[in-house]
Amino acid sequence: MYALYRQALTLVASPLSFRLGIAAMKVAIAIIFLWIGALKFVPYEADSITPFVANSPFMSFFYNEPAGYKAHLTHEGELDPAKRAWETANNTYGFSRGLGTVELIIGGLTLAGLWSRKLGLVGAALAFATPFVTLSFLVTTPEAWVPALGDAEHGFPYLSGAGRLVLKDVALLAGA
């Protein structure tokens, strides 16, 4: 039994295992950035990032009227033509497409790291920097926390769905 345990540890600690792990992490990071970046070109995804962008001191200036976002929020899958028109006028979709383009580039560069160390390093640096902005949403976005609607569990440390979405970037930070 001890010999089997030792063989397993030797395999896990091997250079091949290390290289496979790094390659798998590059692919995982690339998938996340490519998929979410592509979704930024779809209105439902652009609508869903509105609270984060509108409340961010680093990004709110991209919107024409960041303070008015709460009255125009939609749920995933909901089509409200009036709210969609406001989001269009607010530059929600223009900003989202720009952000999506950046995320697609990061994903592509990270994936290219499988063949080119230089491109991979650029992708890794960008993938490493991105979560710092995203994690700042936990401080700037009220919608990241469960609202006080009568239940005792609200505010910090109770993450809403939006907050849980942001928190996953800790893993992206570590992987990058």
C-alpha positions in Angstrom: 0.0 0.0 0.0 2.8 2.4 0.9 4.5 1.7 -2.5 1.3 2.5 -4.4 0.9 5.7 -2.3 4.5 6.7 -3.1 4.0 6.0 -6.8 0.9 8.2 -6.9 2.7 11.1 -5.2 5.6 10.7 -7.6 3.3 10.9 -10.6 1.5 13.9 -9.2 4.7 15.7 -8.5 6.3 14.9 -11.9 7.3 17.6 -14.4 4.7 16.2 -16.9 1.9 16.6 -14.3 3.1 20.2 -13.7 3.1 21.0 -17.4 -0.4 19.5 -17.9 -1.7 21.4 -14.9 -0.4 24.7 -16.3 -1.8 24.0 -19.7 -5.2 23.1 -18.2 -5.3 26.3 -16.3 -4.5 28.3 -19.4 -7.3 26.6 -21.3 -9.7 27.1 -18.3 -8.9 30.9 -18.1 -9.2 31.2 -21.9 -12.6 29.5 -21.9 -13.9 31.8 -19.2 -12.7 35.0 -21.0 -13.8 33.8 -24.4 -17.2 32.7 -23.4 -18.1 35.7 -21.2 -16.4 38.1 -23.6 -18.6 36.7 -26.5 -21.7 37.1 -24.3 -21.0 40.8 -23.8 -22.3 41.2 -27.4 -25.7 40.0 -26.3 -28.1 42.5 -24.6 -29.0 40.3 -21.6 -25.3 40.1 -20.5 -24.8 43.9 -21.1 -27.9 44.6 -19.0 -26.7 42.3 -16.2 -23.4 44.2 -15.8 -25.1 47.6 -15.6 -25.1 47.9 -11.8 -21.4 47.0 -11.6 -20.4 49.6 -14.3 -22.8 52.3 -13.1 -21.4 52.1 -9.5 -17.8 51.8 -10.4 -15.6 54.8 -10.0 -13.3 53.3 -12.7 -16.1 52.7 -15.3 -19.2 54.7 -14.7 -18.0 57.5 -17.0 -18.6 55.1 -19.9 -22.3 55.4 -19.4 -24.3 58.5 -20.3 -26.5 58.4 -17.3 -25.1 55.9 -14.7 -27.2 57.1 -11.8 -30.5 56.2 -13.6 -29.8 52.5 -14.0 -32.0 51.1 -11.2 -35.2 52.1 -13.0 -34.1 50.4 -16.1 -32.9 47.0 -14.9 -34.3 43.8 -16.5 -34.2 40.2 -15.4 -32.3 37.7 -17.5 -34.6 36.7 -20.4 -36.9 39.7 -20.0 -37.5 41.9 -23.0 -38.8 45.3 -22.1 -38.5 47.6 -25.2 -38.6 50.8 -23.2 -35.8 49.6 -20.9 -33.8 48.3 -23.9 -34.1 51.7 -25.5 -32.8 53.4 -22.3 -29.9 51.0 -22.2 -29.1 51.8 -25.8 -29.1 55.5 -25.2 -27.1 55.0 -22.0 -24.3 53.4 -24.0 -24.7 50.2 -22.1 -24.4 48.1 -25.2 -21.5 50.1 -26.7 -19.5 49.7 -23.5 -20.4 46.0 -23.2 -19.2 45.3 -26.7 -15.9 47.2 -26.0 -15.4 45.2 -22.8 -16.3 42.0 -24.6 -13.6 42.7 -27.2 -11.0 43.2 -24.5 -12.1 39.9 -22.8 -11.9 38.1 -26.1 -8.4 39.4 -26.6 -7.4 38.3 -23.1 -8.8 34.9 -23.7 -7.1 34.6 -27.1 -3.7 35.7 -25.7 -4.0 33.3 -22.8 -4.8 30.4 -25.1 -1.9 31.5 -27.4 0.3 30.9 -24.4 0.1 27.2 -25.1 2.3 27.9 -28.2 4.0 31.3 -27.5 5.4 32.2 -24.1 5.4 36.0 -25.0 1.8 36.1 -26.0 0.9 33.9 -23.1 2.7 36.3 -20.7 0.7 39.2 -22.0 -2.5 37.3 -21.7 -1.6 36.1 -18.2 -0.8 39.7 -17.1 -4.1 41.0 -18.4 -6.0 38.0 -16.9 -4.2 38.7 -13.6 -5.1 42.4 -13.6 -8.8 42.0 -14.6 -10.0 40.5 -11.3 -8.7 43.5 -9.3 -11.3 45.7 -11.1 -14.0 43.0 -10.9 -13.4 42.4 -7.2 -13.7 46.1 -6.5 -17.4 45.7 -7.4 -17.8 44.0 -4.0 -17.1 47.4 -2.5 -18.8 49.7 -5.0 -21.9 47.8 -6.0 -24.9 47.6 -3.6 -26.4 44.8 -5.6 -23.4 42.5 -4.7 -25.0 42.0 -1.2 -28.3 40.6 -0.1 -30.6 43.6 0.4 -32.4 44.3 3.7 -35.9 43.1 2.7 -37.0 41.8 6.2 -34.7 38.8 6.6 -32.0 39.0 9.3 -29.4 37.7 6.7 -28.5 40.7 4.6 -25.5 42.9 3.9 -22.0 41.6 4.6 -21.1 38.7 4.4 -24.3 37.6 2.5 -23.4 37.7 -1.1 -26.3 38.1 -3.6 -26.2 36.2 -7.0 -24.3 39.2 -8.4 -21.8 39.1 -5.5 -21.2 35.4 -6.0 -20.6 36.0 -9.7 -17.9 38.5 -8.8 -16.3 36.4 -6.1 -15.3 33.7 -8.6 -12.7 36.1 -9.9 -10.5 35.1 -6.9 -9.9 31.8 -8.7 -9.1 33.7 -12.0 -6.6 35.8 -10.1 -4.9 32.8 -8.6 -4.8 30.9 -11.9 -3.4 33.8 -13.8 
